[in-house]
Amino acid sequence: MSSMKTYICLDIGGTYIKHGLLTETGEILIKGKIPTRAKEGGQAVFEQAVELVEGYLEKKKTSAISEKETDFLRVDREEPFPVSLDERPDTEKHSESDFIRQTQVETDLSEADEIAVEMQDHTGKISGIAISTAGMVAPATGTILHASDAIPGYAGISYKAYMEENFHLPCAVENDVNCAGLAESISGAGKGSRINLCLTVGTGIGGCLVVDGKVFHGASNSACEVGYMHLAPGAFQDEAATSALVRRVTERKKAEVWDGFRIFEAAKAGDPICQEELDRLADLLGMGIANICFVINPERIILGGGIMEQEAYMKPRIEAALEKYLVPQIWKHTTVCMAAYQNNAGMLGALYHLQAELSVGISWGQKTFCPQHQIYVTIQGSF
């Protein structure tokens, strides 16, 4: 039985929404994942997030969000007033994906029921909602500023306002790569380092800069969007992401589409094309990372994403490329690490972000986590 404070944590990606109940120390009590209804757009993804929170709070789980509950669903940057379901065009309300959507809603609600059953074993007070999500985020408002076509219509969705208004719990929202970087910097591969550059390499390349335990957001909450960085003949992620590796191998093989796992297995077995393309990928990653290092001079480079699970194969090749492209003064003071948390990093980083936001205005005697100093402190007074 758990008696300490707990937090609902969501990690919203283009493929899955990972969710869990975490303690104030980061222990995962419950966790699961559901497929993201990304192709149905931002509203559908928002509904999934709300349904999951309802499951943890043992709220109603028998229907999707009602029209009355959508006042805080969306804050459009061109339209200052919230948009409700009633105002959506008929073409959106009655699309050909209605049947698929209904099937998925049933799946989600079953997940919520399972959560409610598991919650019976945990008596700790739920003290907040922490969300990690794809897209550029304005943490102060918990609003999505920009998102790729992977989740159409996601820009403008405002989680924080809805969650706090309807569930009466503090809610904090942060970009998923920033959350992963925060988790690694506070208690993972970057612990003890002042300046960490965290990169996730997958379909694209995401970046995060953490300085003294805090994410550097930049002037418009868009810092470290390194995937868009120019690396001839295209963008960094167009040339050095896993998707680029798969594309090049498939083109050279002139056969069926390969995947990353198959490419690594073939390379280890001696396939010259796969070996050449992995060497090329490592070199391009090294070149792009070196360019970033010349600007920010990090102590540690933390690499995550599925491809980085092949540490024995990839790490020495990336290090060799970095040594080639960096000047000695920078290279000898830079360490390459593989991410420690992988799939749980988003939820854990979301928790740390929420705790950092809650570290002001705390009541007398409350114990809270201080990300900057990586310790738990008891506040003697409020401020």
Order of alpha helices (4+ residues) and beta strands (2+ residues): beta-beta-beta-alpha-alpha-alpha-beta-beta-beta-alpha-beta-alpha-beta-beta-beta-beta-beta-alpha-alpha-alpha-alpha-beta-alpha-alpha-beta-alpha-beta-beta
